[in-house]
Amino acid sequence: MPDTLPIPSSQLSESEYKRLCKEVRHYQLANSKTRKRSKPILKPIGQTTTVTKSLTIQQNPVDWDDLPSGSPFALDPNGVMLYTKCGSSRALCLNTMTTLPVGGASIYRVFL
């Protein structure tokens, strides 16, 4: 089997070998189709202010399946605990920032 390196490995110094390995790894990562991209880092935007805003809560309940994903809702018409629908079977509690599984519910839409 012929040697595929332009220089036999016995003639490379240790630093040259490391440099060559880095170049090969960089080339492999750059041409990889399954390369995972790093997630962006959230940065603070500066000073914040407190905003008081009133919510509008629908008085008649709707079915869980009728609510689009990402929409805020409450379990009671008073809106004590606010949630956001994360998908077809999960909700995020905005008061505690925890997720919970949901199989179905009668909920009240919240409009911001």
Buried (B, 14 or more C-beta within 10 A) or exposed (E): EEEEEEEEEEEBEEEEEEEBEEEEEEEEEEEEEEEEEEEEEEEEEEEEEEEEEEEEBBEEBBEBEEBEEEBBBBBEEEBEEBBBBBEEEEBBBBEEEEBEEBEEBEBBBBEE
